[in-house]
Amino acid sequence: MANESPQKSSKPETSKPSHLESIGGIFLMLGITIVAARFVFDVETPPQLVFGGVGLTIAGVLAWYYSGMPRQQVVEWIKSGLFAVLLALSIRWAVGEPYRIPSGSMEPTLHGDPGIGRGDRVFVNKWVYGLRFPFTKWRIWYGHPPERWDIVVFKSVEENAQHPTLVKRVVGLPGERVLIRDGKIHINGEAIPFPDYFPEDQYYTASPGMRFGVIPEDQYTQIPEGHYLVLGDNSGNSRDGRYFGWLPNENIVGRVASIWWPPTRWRDFTGFSHTLWWRALVTVLGVLLVGRMFAGRSWVVLANNGKGLDHLFINFLKVGLRIPFTPYWLARWAVFKRGDLVLYHCREAQRTEGEPLLGRIAALSGEQVALVDGTMQVNGEPLNGATWLQQGKYGFDHPDAEFGKSGKKAKTQVPDGHYFMLAENPEDTHALDSRVIGFVPKADIVGTATRVWWPPSRIRAVE
């Protein structure tokens, strides 16, 4: 792809990272062992070690995947990956995160099950009550205070609790006097009605051993400022505020916004799904999904100046209309020309692990190709004047490169319905293109690169 940046005076480094594949294998084995010990064999494992196991697994997969890339491209991918991880962690810290319901204390509102893959998964809004300092209970600022009947996720106030993170419903607010009588909640001496969405048979128990909200003494009924009384909906089978007392605001992680898994249990607890914002969000996501299936996709390449990554838009509709998630097309109308930058599949899938390749169409059907002293020739004429050709020599350093050499017609004559492709970087000795994989059938081309859409400083049309 042509680039207006100054021509490089030296060749890019293309050596493979040393021992990266072996390191990736070790990381992967360690990570899987730690994760399996916790989630498969139910071995008690500190959360920090579990997170470390997940990190090792991801690092191992990435190391294996990138082991055949040029070192410079590996660095760029790692930088992008770290940025994505930091962005995800920032969202998890400040905005929200998923949470699995571990027990049945909130039945029938929330289904809980400690088994793997069981129990409701909820999304917790961490922003609504205020932002907290990372890894602490202290808030940077306070947002909207919790309201009665909010379902909240919080850190247990009990030491050595079976579940250090719990989910309950807010029943009593700061400064109120709360007492449970005859299954009802009495606030400041008055019984308050339950919301319409409560189960018809909702009944809060007051059994021996329970103190807070049960024993009619000030220390057990008067809620201090900055504290709440939280109870489980499954009152007869819930260890909640009646046992451990008032819940400090600092212990509250966030408000349960919705059940997001399983899909049959989807439920919105905030009413957000009935707002215009929700409809707009679903519309945008729907348009993006349809666009990804039919219109095109993004593809990441190393920038021509070797600094950073370019994100290309690959236009499917320039080629035709395909059936999503299949190699089949409803219609194909593309007419390709020399110099087009296209995304295509390699029929020798073992070479690319099923991933498509990006390259320039250098020769068309019926043409004779030859690479002479690193210069591309078509029908005996050099293509030195082609603006899309990168500076540098196209050689045969790859051990399997045999197409395009002068000699056998089968290796130099482009068959009907096929094209001869060249990689963007002529000096990358590990690049796969028609020199190695042979002539590419027209049917294997899936899209045309039309624009660089990211980063903003390099937005431009593909030449």
Helices and strands as residue ranges (DSSP letters): H 20-39, H 47-66, H 71-94, E 96-100, E 121-125, E 151-155, E 165-172, E 178-181, E 184-187, E 190-191, H 218-221, E 227-231, G 235-237, H 241-244, E 247-248, G 249-251, E 252-261, G 263-265, E 267-268, G 272-274, H 276-290, I 291-295, E 296-302, E 309-315, E 320-322, E 329-332, E 341-344, H 349-352, E 357-363, E 369-372, E 375-378, E 381-382, G 409-411, E 418-422, H 434-437, E 440-441, G 442-444, E 445-454, G 456-458, E 460-461
